[in-house]
């Protein structure tokens, strides 16, 4: 489905798609602002490489009369999942963005609301939208400074509790992968590397799920043990293996043969 052309300043599919791609490649969070409207088709979504969320919020509020309330935060892109986090999320953000993305030809992107720990939040548990207070003078923008021209410095992966434990579990998984059939070990390489990447990014809940999947699969596989080498039998002397006295006294014929009288003596033994 081709992307719908729009002149809506509150929602530019081309610009949003470009920044989704950059966020996916970099793995870094980007700021955003979301505007709730009475109809999902009129909701707004702004994002920018350098502008902080509070600045985007002000721009979004001024861009459309259809937008009633605005929240802001940061998002990351995992595959085609848009992981949205916000210090004050507004109920309806996921439902309205799903519709807006689909109408704009961006249906492959799946918006998800997550908390600081990366765990998904059910937006139905949030307060009703009419009770939402979008005044945020006491909230600091998660990314950037208020100046629109401030450069967005790369942020290191967050240090989250539990990463060390997950790393230890991965070490055990690596050892276990060496005991399973080679073809299965190769198939497990991709989720194994994915878990490492998730830990580095601080995605503890996602990494835990990947690790649990690996552990489940490995628990169902029978480890392969290398075949035992055949036991070498020790050679023992037997009557059959011993040379007979006659063979020991084989007489060579020809020039090197001993005199006839010696041959007779040999037979007299």
N, C-alpha and C positions, 0 to 999 in steps of 0.2 A: 504494500500500500504506500503510495507516494505521500510525502509530507504535505500537509495543507499549507497553502500560502496565507500569511496573516500579517496585518499591519498593527496588531495589538501590541502596544509597548509593554504590556504586563506579561506577555508570553511570546517569546520568539523561538519557535522550534529549531531553527537552524543554529542559533547561538547556543541554545541549551544543549543540543546534540553534540556540538563541537566541544563544549566544556565537559560533558559526560565522558567523551572519548579521552580527553586529556586527564581527567581524574582517574579513569580506569588504568591508563598507562602509567601514571605516576604513583598511584596508590595513596596519594595525599588527599586530605580533606579540603573541600572548597566551601566558601560561604554561600548562603542562599537566603532568600526571603520568600515566604508563601503568603498569598492573599486569599482569604476565604470570601466567596461570593454566594449569592442566593442560588445560582445555577452553576454546576460544575464547569460548564463551557466558558464561564466568565471568570473563573479563578485565575490568579496570577502566580508566576514563578520567575524570580530573577536570580541569576547567579553571575559571578564575576571573578576573575583571577586575583584582583587586587583589592577591590572594594569590600569593606567589612559588612557583616550582616545588618548592623543598625543603619548603615547608609543605604543599603539595598531596601530596607524596610521603608525608609522615608520616600525613596523613589517610587516604590511600588504603591504606596498609599496615594501619591500624587498622580499616578499614571492612569488610574481608572476609578470612575465613580461607582462601578459595580462591586468593588472590593470593600467589604465592611470592616474586617479585622485582619491583622497581619502578625505572623510570627516569623522568627528567623533562627538560624543556627548554621550547622555545617552538614555536609553530606560526603559520603564515600561511595565508590562504585565497585561492586563485587560481581563479576560477570555482567549480567544485565539487571542486577538488583541495585536500586538506588537507596542506600541506607541513610535515612534522614535522622539527625539528632537535633534537639532544641532544648534550651533551658526552660522554655515555656511553650510546649507544643499545643496546637489548637485542634480541637476535635473536628474532623472532617478533612484534614489535610490529605490523608491517604485515599479516601473515597473520591474526592474531587480530582486529585492528580491522576488517578487511574483513568477517569473519564476523559480528562483533558489530554493526557498522553495519547489515548486511543484515537480521539477525534483529530489530533494533530499528526497522525501517522507515526506515533512513537510508542505503539502498543507493546513493543518487545521489552520496554523498560518497566520494571516492577517496583514502585515506591514502597518502602518499608520504614516504619517508625521504630527507632531503636533508642535504648537508654545509654548512659555513659559507659556501661559495662558491655555494650554491644548486643544485649539481649533484646529481642523484638518486643515492642509494646503494643498491646491491643488498644487502638484509639477509642474503642467503645468504653474503655474504663476512664477516659478523660472527662472532666467536667463539661457540661453542655456549652456549646459555642456562644450562646447568649450571655453566659456567665464569664466568658473569657475576657480578661483585662489585658489589652495589648500595650499598655503603658510600660515601658521597660527602662525608665531612667536609672533604675537601680541594678540593671543587668549589664554586664560588660560583654561586648561582642566577643564571641569565641575566637575569631580570627581577625587579624589586621588591626589597624588603628582607624580613627575616625576620618583622617585625611584620605580622600579617594585615591591620591597618587602614592600612598605608602606602599612600599614593595612587600609582597607576601613572602616572608622567609620560609624555607622548608622547615617543617616541624618533624622532630625525631619521633620514631614510633613510641607510643606511650608505654610506660612501664606499668604493667598490671600484675596484681597478685595472682599467683597460680602458674605463671609462665615457667618457673623452674621445675615445678612438679610435672607439667606437661612435657618439658624437655626430657626429663628422666624416663617418662613413659615411652617417648619416642625412641630413646636409646634401647629399651627392651624390645620394642617393636622391630627395630633394625636387626637385632640379634635373632629374633624369631623368624624374620623374613629369610634369613640365611639357611633355615632348616626346612623350608617348604619347597615344592617343585619349582624349577627355574621359571617356567612360564607364568605361574601364579605370582612369583616374586616380582617379575617384570610388570605385571598388571597392577601390583600394589605400589609401584614406584611413584605414580602420579599423585594418588592421595597422600602418600608419605611426604612428598615435596610440598604439596599444598598445605599440609599441617605445619611444616617448618615456616613457610611464608606467612601463614596466619599468626603464628607466635611472634614473628619478627614485627608484624604490624600491630600487635597488641590485641588481635581479635581472639580473645581467650575463649569465649563461648563457641565460636565457629571452629577453633582449633580442637576444643574438647570433643565436639561432635565428630570431627574427622578422625580423631584418635580412637574414639569409642568404636567407630565403624571398623577401623583397621584391626582393633583388638578382637572384635566379634568375628571377623572373617578368619583371622589367624587361629582363633580358638576352635574353629570348625575344621581346620585343616590338619591332617596327620603329618607330623614332621617326617621328612625322609632321612633315613640314616644311611651312610655309605656302606656298601656291601663289605662284609668281613673278608679279609684276605685268607685264602686257604692255608690251613695249618700245615707247616712243613714237617714231614715225617723224618725222624732221625734215622740215618742209615745204620743198620746193624749187620754184623758179619754173620753169615750162616754157612752151613755146609755147602749149599749150592753156589754161594758167591766165592767160596775159597777155591783157588786153582788146584787142580789135581797134581799129584807128584809127577805124573807122566808129562803134563804140559810144562811143568817147570824144567823138565829135563829134555826138552825138545832139542834134537841134535840138528844143527845146520849141516847141510850137505854142501860140498864144494871145497873150495880152497881153504876156507876157514874151519872146516870140520876137524875135530880132534882125531887122533890116530885110532885105528880100529880097536886096539887093545883097551883104550880108554873107554870106548863105547861099551865094550863087554863088561868092564868094571862097573859102568853106570847101571847096566841091567842087573848086576848082581846085588844091588842095594836092597 
